[in-house]
Amino acid sequence: MQYSVVVVDDHNLLSEAIGNLVNDFDHFNLLYTCKNGQDLLEKLKFPDKIPNIVLMDINMPILNGIETTKILTEKYPDINVLALSIEENENTILKMLRAGAKGYLMKDTKKEVLREALEQTMEKGYYHTNTIAQILVGSLTKKPSEVQLKERELEFMKHACTEKTYKEIADIMCLSTKTIEGYRDSIYEKLEIKNRIGLVLYAIRNRICVPE
């Protein structure tokens, strides 16, 4: 089976190079490239222009990757978005995941990793590189059935998947910041994760938090 891929990046030479890599992979072909999110949305008005996967840059003029991904998640839920960026900022990664991206790749990713990302996205519905998983996320091997989270911990987790600070979450839950940090540390230990990105990924994968 063949899957179609669209590359959205404002650097023409780079998008063409990525497109050529995609065409080298079995079962994948480049449908077209776009220079920004608005360009993509215009093309998606035509049924034959709707791809299986979009490789999305983040920093683009007119309509950036995060804004575009939010729109795709709402209007084109069958399109799988993989972020492809130079951004390693934790907040940027969180925003992209909350927007609905199925994975996050760095632009210096090797060809073999890109192919694996495309394949696993179509097979499993998500993909995260070892770099993101190990450095920023930590272990995500725990299954929901293996973890016992208390009701208040689940409530905290849902709030933690937003852009709220821990102090803001404490105010909403009518608790002290110290208590909120206790929930955080307890969840990190139970899920064997290292930071907030790991928490968000776990919540999204297990539908505790559904991207809006």
C-alpha positions in Angstrom: 0.0 0.0 0.0 1.2 3.5 -0.9 0.9 6.4 1.6 1.1 10.0 0.5 3.3 12.6 2.3 3.3 16.4 2.2 6.2 18.5 3.4 5.4 22.0 4.8 8.5 24.1 5.1 9.4 27.7 4.1 12.8 26.7 2.9 12.4 25.4 -0.6 15.6 23.5 -1.0 15.1 21.7 2.3 11.5 20.7 1.5 12.6 19.4 -1.9 15.4 17.4 -0.3 13.1 15.9 2.3 10.6 15.1 -0.5 13.3 13.3 -2.4 14.1 11.2 0.7 10.4 10.3 1.1 10.2 9.2 -2.5 13.1 6.8 -1.9 11.1 4.9 0.8 9.0 1.9 -0.1 5.2 2.6 0.3 5.6 6.3 0.6 5.5 9.1 -2.1 5.7 12.9 -2.0 2.3 14.4 -2.9 3.5 18.0 -2.9 5.4 20.6 -0.8 4.1 23.8 0.8 5.8 26.9 2.0 3.5 27.5 5.0 0.4 26.5 6.7 -1.9 28.7 4.7 -0.6 27.2 1.5 -1.3 23.8 2.8 -4.9 24.6 3.8 -5.6 26.0 0.4 -4.5 22.8 -1.2 -6.5 20.6 1.2 -9.7 22.1 -0.2 -9.3 19.5 -3.0 -9.9 15.9 -2.1 -7.0 14.6 -4.2 -4.6 16.8 -2.3 -5.3 15.3 1.1 -2.2 13.2 2.3 -1.8 10.5 4.9 1.1 12.3 6.6 2.2 15.9 6.8 5.9 16.6 7.8 5.4 20.0 9.5 8.0 22.7 10.2 7.2 24.9 13.1 8.6 28.4 12.5 7.0 29.6 9.3 5.5 32.9 8.1 1.7 33.5 7.6 0.6 30.4 9.5 3.1 28.5 11.6 3.3 24.8 12.3 1.5 24.8 15.7 -1.4 26.9 14.5 -1.7 24.7 11.3 -1.6 21.5 13.3 -4.5 22.7 15.5 -6.6 23.3 12.4 -5.7 20.0 10.9 -6.5 18.1 14.1 -10.0 19.7 14.1 -10.8 19.7 10.4 -8.7 16.9 9.0 -8.3 14.3 11.9 -7.3 11.6 9.5 -4.1 13.4 8.5 -1.1 12.4 10.7 1.1 15.4 11.5 4.8 14.8 12.3 6.7 17.8 13.4 10.1 18.3 11.7 12.0 21.2 13.3 15.2 22.5 14.7 13.4 23.5 17.9 14.4 21.6 21.0 12.6 23.9 23.4 10.5 21.9 25.8 7.6 24.4 25.6 7.6 24.2 21.8 7.5 20.4 21.8 4.6 20.5 24.4 2.6 23.0 22.3 3.1 20.9 19.1 2.0 17.7 20.9 -1.0 19.4 22.5 -1.9 20.7 19.0 -2.2 17.1 17.9 1.1 16.2 16.3 1.7 12.4 16.3 5.5 12.8 16.7 8.4 15.2 16.8 11.5 14.9 14.6 14.6 17.0 14.6 15.8 18.2 11.2 19.2 16.5 11.6 17.3 13.2 11.8 18.9 10.4 9.8 17.2 9.0 6.7 16.6 5.6 8.5 14.9 7.4 11.4 12.6 9.4 9.0 11.6 6.2 7.3 10.9 4.5 10.6 8.9 7.5 11.8 6.7 7.4 8.7 6.1 3.6 9.0 5.3 3.6 12.7 3.0 6.6 12.3 0.9 4.7 9.8 1.1 1.5 11.8 0.8 2.7 15.4 -0.6 6.2 15.1 2.4 8.0 16.7 6.2 8.1 16.7 8.9 9.6 18.9 12.6 9.5 18.2 15.1 8.0 20.7 16.5 11.5 21.1 13.2 13.0 22.2 12.2 9.9 24.1 15.5 9.5 26.1 16.6 13.1 26.6 13.3 14.8 27.0 10.7 12.2 27.8 12.2 9.2 29.6 10.5 5.8 29.8 6.9 5.5 28.5 6.6 1.8 28.7 4.1 1.7 31.5 0.5 0.7 30.5 -2.6 2.3 32.1 -3.5 -1.1 33.6 -0.1 -1.2 35.4 -0.4 2.2 37.0 -2.8 3.1 39.8 -3.4 6.9 39.6 -5.6 8.6 42.2 -8.5 10.7 41.1 -6.8 13.9 42.1 -3.6 12.8 40.3 -5.6 12.3 37.1 -7.2 15.8 37.6 -3.7 17.3 38.1 -2.5 15.4 34.9 -5.3 16.9 32.8 -4.4 20.4 34.0 -0.7 19.7 33.5 -1.4 19.0 29.8 -2.3 22.7 29.4 0.0 25.7 29.5 -0.9 26.5 33.1 1.9 26.8 35.6 2.0 24.6 38.7 0.9 27.6 40.8 -2.1 28.2 38.6 -3.0 24.5 38.8 -2.7 24.7 42.6 -5.1 27.7 42.6 -7.6 25.9 40.4 -7.5 22.7 42.5 -7.6 24.8 45.7 -4.4 23.2 46.9 -1.0 24.4 47.9 1.8 24.5 45.4 3.7 22.0 47.5 0.8 19.5 47.3 0.7 19.9 43.5 4.4 19.3 43.3 3.8 16.2 45.4 1.2 14.9 42.9 3.7 15.6 40.1 6.6 13.7 41.8 4.2 10.8 42.6 3.1 10.6 39.0 6.7 10.8 37.7 7.6 7.9 39.9 4.6 5.7 39.0 5.0 6.3 35.3 8.8 6.2 35.3 9.0 9.5 33.5 11.4 12.4 33.9 9.5 15.6 33.1 6.3 17.3 31.9 6.7 16.2 28.3 6.7 12.6 29.4 3.5 13.3 31.4 1.8 14.9 28.4 2.8 12.1 26.0 1.5 9.5 28.4 -1.8 11.4 28.9 -2.3 11.8 25.1 -1.4 8.2 24.2 -3.8 6.9 26.9 -6.5 9.4 26.1 -6.4 11.0 29.6 -5.9 14.2 27.7 -7.3 14.6 24.2 -5.7 17.3 22.1 -8.1 20.1 21.2 
